[in-house]
Amino acid sequence: MTASLEGLLGGILAALSPELLLAALLAAFLGTLVGVLPGIGPVAGAAIVLPITFNFSPAVGLIMIAGIYLGAQYGGSTSSVLLNIPGDASAVVAAIDGHQMAKNGRAGAALSIMAVGSFFAATIGLLILVFSAQAVSDFALNFGSAEFFALTAGGLLVLARIAGGSLAAGLFPMILGVALATVGNEATSSYDRYTFGFLDLSLGFSLAAVAVGIFGISEIIYMIEDKSGVRKPISVRLRELLPTKEEWRRSVAPWTRGSVLGFFFGLLPIPSATMSTFASYRLEKTVSKNRHQFGKGAVEGIAGPEASNNGAAIGSMVPVLILGLPFSATLALMISAMVVQGIQPGPLILTLYPDLFWSVVAAMFVANFLLLVLNLPLIGFWVRLLKTPQYLLIPVIVVLGVIGSYSLNNNMVDVYIMFAMGVVGYLLRKLDLSLASFLIGFVLGPMIEKYFVQGILMGLGDPMYFVSTPISLGMWIVVITVFTGAIVFGAAKTLRNLVRRPKVMEVQD
């Protein structure tokens, strides 16, 4: 614990340096910006910014992406309250009671409760992260190639099963992402794979080009296709931002429950920010004395889910920063930022790069505070921004995407790949397939291949090596349970419906 406090203190001093402080401030603003604008989301925002960060220190890149991720959680709920249009999937629950509060004249109070709740949850999550980081890292040091293969391949399968809604919707794009990652020079043999004679493909597909295309360009195509036009948000004045004493009192317990619930959701290989909000809403509806107000503007209905949303965002940093495993598309970009800068993500990061780790954690504290300071005074600006026509937004996003994709390798092939991936992303969306599974498969594919090759060599060709330790065996049991459990549950539901059907027919007769 002493080492963690010393590391955090050193990280705070680093985070207050002009470079990192400016990065946290800019990331907080940009994150809220992409969160407020419906449809853009943190992945597209982080993907556009990612190539630019390669020209700075690794800490700047990680802080920029983490700040955008946290800021988008704030901003996404703003459009839910004012427009009844969630900025992303994790802000869906905020629209249920948040927009009702806005219609009841309490939009300012709703935004304040969510902003303070987000700050509270992120602070609690960061404190848990600080005091548990060393223990998690020490435990992960026992991992070998068998454990890391189980963690990466098994976690990817679980995520594909959960993220897509159905097995095919998550597994198919995940396989496409892993396959795309095999293009280029193979590390072990140094042979080019699937380049078809094109020298430009020997380096493989650029993550920046793939990410911007899959999320940013495909979103632009959707925006062009959208015929709904610009909706008018509910206006909020600064004097309306202060909640009443009763609203503050009703928010404290949901904040606390949502913070802890969200953090532990963030540790799981699932869409944690989204699922934690639904779980928190259900929990608050169960324990609240004002459950009759849910759906009509209940304070608990926005306080708990918004806290769990940001708690999950912080919790999901643990597997990224300590294990090197991203469980969302945005966090996959953090892994890429580390790899491009020559940093090997994993449990050794606390040993080899302690200054980087603690400066990033401390900068998240700073970004979290800046988000609270920025968001409430700028609420008038966000309201005006929501009125921006799409024909002004689309060219700006395209230009930023082209610059970001080209700047990494100074190669026009990356720009062509970006637009091609935009078409692929659009088709995946139309087929209701998971884009997150595609991108995470693309990022984790090389890691899975590396650990598989290492395991085969260490096991002398025996595939049983991958289940030769209690940890790896336990992980595969969990993976199998997730898959078979879903199948058994579906079969049981079908059987129950078949059993009930004759009884219904008898009553009709």
C-alpha positions in Angstrom: 0.0 0.0 0.0 2.9 2.4 0.8 4.4 1.7 -2.7 1.0 2.5 -4.3 0.7 5.8 -2.4 4.2 6.8 -3.3 3.6 5.9 -6.9 0.4 7.9 -6.9 2.0 10.9 -5.4 4.8 10.8 -8.1 2.1 10.4 -10.7 0.2 13.4 -9.5 3.3 15.6 -9.8 3.8 14.3 -13.3 0.1 14.8 -14.2 0.3 18.4 -13.2 3.1 19.1 -15.7 2.0 21.4 -18.5 2.1 18.7 -21.2 0.0 16.1 -19.3 -2.3 18.8 -17.8 -3.1 20.2 -21.3 -3.6 16.6 -22.6 -6.1 15.9 -19.8 -7.9 19.1 -20.4 -8.1 18.6 -24.2 -9.2 15.0 -23.8 -11.9 15.9 -21.3 -13.3 18.5 -23.7 -13.1 16.3 -26.8 -14.6 13.3 -24.9 -17.6 15.4 -23.8 -17.9 16.7 -27.4 -18.0 13.3 -29.1 -20.3 12.1 -26.3 -22.8 15.0 -26.7 -23.1 14.6 -30.5 -25.4 11.7 -31.0 -24.0 8.9 -33.1 -20.3 9.8 -33.0 -19.2 8.1 -29.7 -15.9 7.6 -28.0 -14.5 5.0 -30.4 -14.6 7.3 -33.4 -13.3 10.2 -31.4 -10.4 8.2 -30.0 -9.6 6.6 -33.4 -9.3 10.1 -35.0 -7.0 11.3 -32.2 -4.9 8.2 -31.9 -2.5 8.8 -34.8 -1.8 12.4 -33.6 -0.7 11.1 -30.1 2.1 9.0 -31.6 4.1 12.2 -32.0 4.1 12.7 -28.2 5.1 10.7 -25.1 3.3 7.5 -24.3 1.6 9.1 -21.3 0.0 11.7 -23.5 -1.5 9.1 -25.9 -2.9 7.0 -23.0 -4.3 10.1 -21.2 -5.9 11.4 -24.4 -7.7 8.1 -25.1 -8.7 7.5 -21.4 -9.9 11.1 -21.1 -12.0 10.8 -24.2 -13.4 7.6 -22.9 -14.4 9.1 -19.6 -15.6 12.4 -21.1 -17.9 10.5 -23.5 -19.6 8.9 -20.6 -20.5 12.4 -19.4 -21.5 13.8 -22.8 -23.6 10.8 -23.9 -26.0 11.3 -21.1 -26.4 15.0 -21.9 -28.1 14.3 -25.2 -30.2 11.7 -23.5 -31.6 14.2 -21.1 -32.0 17.2 -23.5 -32.9 15.3 -26.7 -34.1 11.9 -25.6 -31.4 10.6 -28.0 -28.6 8.6 -26.2 -25.1 9.6 -27.3 -24.1 5.9 -27.1 -25.5 2.6 -25.8 -24.3 3.3 -22.2 -26.5 6.4 -22.1 -29.8 4.7 -23.0 -30.9 4.3 -19.4 -30.3 8.0 -18.7 -33.0 8.8 -21.2 -35.7 7.0 -19.3 -35.9 9.3 -16.2 -33.5 12.0 -17.3 -35.7 13.2 -20.2 -38.8 13.0 -18.1 -37.1 15.3 -15.5 -36.2 17.6 -18.3 -39.9 17.7 -19.5 -40.8 18.4 -15.8 -38.6 21.5 -15.8 -35.7 19.8 -13.9 -33.2 19.3 -16.8 -30.6 21.3 -15.0 -30.9 19.3 -11.8 -30.7 16.1 -13.7 -27.5 17.2 -15.5 -26.0 18.3 -12.1 -26.9 15.0 -10.4 -25.3 13.0 -13.3 -22.2 15.2 -13.4 -21.5 14.9 -9.6 -22.4 11.2 -9.6 -20.0 10.6 -12.4 -17.2 12.4 -10.6 -18.1 10.5 -7.4 -18.1 7.1 -9.1 -14.9 7.8 -11.0 -13.1 8.9 -7.8 -14.2 5.7 -6.0 -13.2 3.6 -8.9 -9.8 5.2 -9.1 -9.2 4.7 -5.4 -10.0 1.0 -5.7 -7.7 0.9 -8.7 -4.8 2.5 -6.8 -5.0 0.1 -3.9 -5.6 -3.0 -5.9 -3.2 -2.5 -8.8 -0.1 -4.0 -7.1 -2.0 -7.1 -5.9 -3.5 -7.7 -9.3 -0.1 -7.2 -11.0 1.6 -9.6 -8.6 -1.0 -12.3 -9.2 -0.7 -11.8 -13.0 3.1 -12.3 -12.8 2.3 -16.0 -12.3 0.8 -16.1 -15.8 2.6 -18.0 -18.6 1.8 -18.5 -22.3 -1.0 -21.0 -21.4 -2.7 -18.5 -19.0 -2.3 -15.6 -21.4 -3.7 -17.6 -24.3 -6.7 -18.7 -22.2 -7.2 -15.1 -21.1 -6.9 -13.5 -24.6 -8.6 -16.2 -26.7 -11.1 -17.2 -24.0 -11.9 -13.6 -23.2 -12.4 -12.8 -26.8 -14.8 -15.7 -27.2 -16.8 -14.6 -24.2 -16.9 -11.0 -25.4 -18.1 -12.2 -28.8 -20.8 -14.2 -27.2 -22.1 -11.4 -25.1 -21.4 -8.2 -27.1 -23.3 -9.2 -30.3 -26.6 -10.2 -28.7 -26.4 -13.6 -30.5 -23.5 -15.9 -31.1 -23.3 -15.2 -34.8 -23.6 -11.4 -34.4 -20.5 -11.4 -32.1 -18.5 -14.4 -33.4 -18.6 -13.7 -37.1 -17.1 -10.1 -37.0 -14.6 -11.2 -34.4 -13.3 -13.9 -36.8 -13.1 -11.3 -39.5 -11.1 -9.0 -37.2 -8.7 -11.8 -36.3 -8.3 -12.8 -39.9 -7.6 -9.2 -41.0 -4.8 -9.0 -38.3 -2.9 -11.9 -40.0 -2.2 -9.8 -43.1 1.4 -8.7 -43.3 4.8 -9.9 -42.1 4.6 -13.0 -39.8 6.8 -12.4 -36.8 8.2 -15.9 -36.4 9.1 -16.8 -40.0 9.3 -13.3 -41.4 7.2 -14.4 -44.4 4.5 -12.1 -45.9 1.0 -13.4 -45.5 -2.0 -12.5 -47.7 -0.3 -9.5 -49.2 -0.9 -10.7 -52.8 2.2 -9.1 -54.0 1.4 -5.6 -52.6 4.5 -4.4 -50.8 2.4 -1.8 -48.9 0.5 -4.5 -47.2 3.7 -6.1 -45.7 3.3 -4.0 -42.6 -0.3 -5.1 -42.2 -3.4 -3.0 -41.8 -3.0 0.2 -39.7 -5.1 0.1 -36.6 -5.8 3.8 -37.0 -7.2 3.4 -40.5 -9.2 0.3 -39.5 -10.7 2.0 -36.4 -11.5 5.3 -38.1 -13.1 3.5 -41.0 -15.1 0.9 -39.1 -16.5 3.4 -36.6 -16.0 6.9 -38.0 -16.7 6.6 -41.7 -19.4 4.0 -41.3 -21.1 6.4 -38.8 -20.9 9.2 -41.4 -22.6 6.9 -44.0 -25.4 6.4 -41.4 -25.6 10.1 -40.7 -26.1 10.8 -44.4 -28.7 8.1 -44.6 -30.6 9.5 -41.6 -33.7 11.5 -42.6 -34.7 12.7 -39.1 -32.9 16.0 -39.4 -31.9 18.2 -36.4 -34.0 17.9 -33.3 -34.3 20.9 -30.9 -32.9 20.2 -27.4 -34.4 21.5 -24.2 -32.7 24.7 -23.1 -31.1 25.0 -19.7 -30.1 28.1 -17.8 -27.3 28.2 -15.3 -29.5 29.1 -12.3 -31.5 25.9 -13.0 -28.5 23.6 -12.4 -28.8 23.4 -8.6 -30.8 20.4 -7.4 -33.0 20.7 -4.2 -31.9 19.3 -0.9 -34.3 16.4 -1.3 -32.8 15.6 -4.7 -29.3 15.6 -3.3 -30.4 13.4 -0.4 -32.0 10.9 -2.7 -28.9 10.7 -4.9 -26.2 9.8 -2.3 -27.1 6.1 -1.8 -27.6 5.3 -5.5 -24.3 7.0 -6.3 -22.5 4.7 -3.8 -24.2 1.5 -5.0 -23.8 2.4 -8.6 -20.1 3.2 -8.2 -19.2 -0.1 -6.6 -21.5 -2.1 -8.9 -20.1 -0.4 -12.1 -16.4 -0.9 -11.1 -16.8 -4.7 -10.7 -18.8 -4.8 -14.0 -15.8 -3.1 -15.6 -13.6 -6.0 -14.7 -15.6 -8.5 -16.8 -15.2 -9.2 -20.6 -18.6 -7.7 -21.4 -20.0 -4.4 -22.6 -19.6 -3.2 -19.0 -20.6 0.4 -19.2 -23.9 -0.5 -20.9 -24.8 -3.6 -18.9 -23.9 -1.9 -15.6 -26.4 0.9 -16.2 -29.3 -1.5 -16.8 -28.2 -3.6 -13.7 -28.0 -0.4 -11.6 -31.4 0.8 -12.8 -33.0 -2.5 -11.9 -31.3 -2.5 -8.5 -32.5 1.1 -7.7 -36.0 0.3 -8.8 -36.0 -2.7 -6.5 -34.6 -1.0 -3.3 -36.0 2.5 -3.8 -38.9 3.8 -1.7 -39.9 5.9 -4.7 -40.2 3.1 -7.2 -43.6 4.4 -8.4 -41.7 7.4 -9.8 -39.4 5.4 -12.1 -40.1 6.2 -15.7 -41.7 9.5 -14.7 -38.5 11.3 -13.6 -37.1 9.5 -10.5 -33.9 10.9 -9.2 -32.6 7.4 -8.3 -33.2 6.4 -11.9 -30.5 8.7 -13.2 -28.1 8.9 -10.1 -27.4 5.1 -9.8 -27.0 4.2 -13.6 -24.9 7.3 -14.3 -22.5 6.4 -11.4 -22.3 2.8 -12.5 -21.6 3.9 -16.1 -18.5 5.8 -15.0 -17.5 3.2 -12.3 -17.5 0.6 -15.1 -15.3 2.9 -17.3 -12.7 3.1 -14.5 -13.0 -0.6 -13.7 -12.3 -1.6 -17.3 -9.0 0.2 -17.0 -7.7 -2.5 -14.7 -7.5 -5.3 -17.3 -6.2 -2.8 -19.9 -3.4 -1.2 -17.8 -2.4 -4.3 -15.7 -3.2 -7.3 -17.9 -3.0 -5.7 -21.4 -6.6 -6.9 -22.2 -9.2 -4.5 -23.7 -12.8 -5.4 -23.2 -14.2 -2.5 -25.4 -13.3 -1.0 -28.7 -12.1 2.3 -27.2 -9.8 0.5 -24.8 -8.4 -1.6 -27.6 -7.0 1.7 -29.0 -5.2 2.3 -25.6 -3.4 -1.1 -26.2 -2.4 0.1 -29.7 -1.1 3.4 -28.3 1.2 1.4 -26.0 2.4 -1.0 -28.6 3.2 1.7 -31.2 5.2 3.5 -28.6 7.2 0.3 -27.9 5.5 -0.5 -24.5 4.5 -4.1 -24.0 1.1 -4.1 -22.2 0.7 -6.7 -19.4 1.5 -7.3 -15.7 5.1 -6.1 -16.0 4.0 -2.6 -16.8 4.1 -1.7 -13.0 7.6 -3.0 -12.8 9.1 -1.8 -16.1 7.1 1.5 -16.5 5.9 2.6 -13.0 6.2 6.3 -13.9 4.0 5.8 -16.9 1.4 3.8 -15.1 1.0 6.2 -12.1 1.1 9.3 -14.2 -1.8 7.9 -16.3 -3.8 7.0 -13.2 -3.1 10.4 -11.6 -4.0 12.1 -14.9 -7.4 10.3 -14.9 -8.0 11.9 -11.4 -7.2 15.3 -13.0 -9.3 14.6 -16.1 -12.2 13.5 -13.9 -12.0 16.8 -11.9 -11.8 18.8 -15.1 -14.9 17.1 -16.5 -16.9 18.2 -13.5 -15.5 21.8 -13.7 -16.0 22.0 -17.5 -19.4 20.4 -18.1 -21.8 22.3 -15.9 -20.6 25.9 -16.9 -20.5 24.9 -20.5 -24.0 23.4 -20.6 -25.2 26.3 -22.8 -22.5 25.6 -25.3 -23.5 21.9 -25.4 -27.1 22.8 -26.0 -26.1 25.0 -29.0 -23.8 22.3 -30.2 -26.7 19.8 -30.3 -28.3 22.1 -32.9 -25.3 21.8 -35.3 -26.5 20.5 -38.7 -25.0 17.3 -40.0 -23.8 18.9 -43.2 -21.3 20.9 -41.2 -20.2 17.9 -39.0 -19.6 15.4 -41.7 -16.8 17.2 -43.7 -15.0 17.9 -40.5 -15.0 14.3 -39.4 -13.9 13.1 -42.8 -11.0 15.5 -43.0 -9.8 14.6 -39.4 -10.1 10.9 -40.3 -8.0 11.3 -43.5 -5.3 13.3 -41.6 -5.3 10.7 -38.8 -5.0 7.7 -41.1 -2.4 9.3 -43.4 -0.1 10.8 -40.7 1.0 7.5 -39.1 2.8 6.0 -42.1 2.5 8.9 -44.6 1.0 6.3 -46.9 -2.1 6.9 -49.0 -2.9 3.1 -48.8 -4.0 3.7 -45.2 -6.5 6.3 -46.4 -7.9 3.8 -49.0 -8.1 1.2 -46.2 -10.0 3.7 -44.0 -12.7 4.2 -46.6 -12.8 0.5 -47.4 -13.3 -0.3 -43.7 -16.0 2.4 -43.6 -18.0 0.4 -46.2 -17.3 -2.9 -44.2 -18.4 -1.2 -41.0 -21.6 0.1 -42.6 -22.4 -3.4 -43.9 -21.8 -4.9 -40.5 -24.1 -2.4 -39.0 -26.9 -3.1 -41.5 -26.5 -6.8 -40.7 -26.7 -6.0 -37.0 -23.3 -7.4 -36.3 -21.0 -6.2 -33.5 -18.3 -3.6 -34.6 -16.7 -3.9 -31.2 -16.1 -7.6 -31.7 -14.5 -6.9 -35.0 -12.0 -4.3 -33.7 -11.1 -6.2 -30.5 -10.5 -9.3 -32.6 -8.2 -7.2 -34.8 -6.3 -5.9 -31.8 -6.1 -9.2 -29.9 -5.4 -11.4 -32.9 -1.6 -10.9 -32.9 -1.5 -11.5 -29.1 -3.5 -14.7 -29.4 -1.2 -16.0 -32.2 1.9 -15.1 -30.2 0.8 -16.9 -27.0 -0.4 -19.9 -29.1 3.0 -20.3 -30.9 4.8 -19.9 -27.5 2.6 -22.5 -25.9 3.1 -25.0 -28.8 6.8 -24.6 -28.5 6.9 -24.9 -24.7 4.5 -27.9 -24.8 6.5 -29.6 -27.5 3.5 -29.7 -29.7 1.1 -31.1 -27.1 -2.1 -29.1 -27.1 -2.9 -30.2 -23.6 -0.2 -27.7 -22.5 -2.9 -25.0 -22.7 -4.9 -26.6 -19.9 -1.9 -27.8 -17.9 -2.2 -25.3 -15.1 -5.1 -24.7 -12.6 -5.5 -21.0 -13.8 -5.7 -21.8 -17.5 -8.0 -24.8 -16.9 -10.3 -22.6 -14.7 -10.4 -19.9 -17.4 -11.5 -22.4 -20.1 -14.1 -23.9 -17.8 -15.6 -20.4 -17.4 -15.6 -19.9 -21.2 -17.3 -23.2 -21.8 -19.8 -22.5 -19.1 -20.7 -19.2 -20.7 -21.3 -20.9 -24.1 -23.1 -24.0 -22.8 -25.1 -22.0 -20.2 -26.6 -19.9 -23.0 -27.4 -22.9 -25.1 -28.9 -24.8 -22.1 -30.9 -21.7 -21.1 -32.3 -21.3 -24.7 -33.2 -25.0 -24.9 -34.9 -24.9 -21.5 -36.9 -21.9 -22.6 -38.0 -23.6 -25.8 -38.9 -26.8 -24.0 -41.0 -24.8 -21.4 -42.9 -23.1 -24.2 -43.6 -26.5 -25.9 -44.9 -27.9 -22.6 -47.1 -24.9 -22.0 -48.6 -24.9 -25.5 -51.0 -27.9 -25.1 -52.5 -26.4 -21.9 -53.4 -23.3 -23.8 -55.0 -25.4 -26.6 -57.1 -27.3 -24.0 -58.4 -24.1 -22.5 -59.3 -22.8 -26.0 -61.2 -26.0 -26.7 
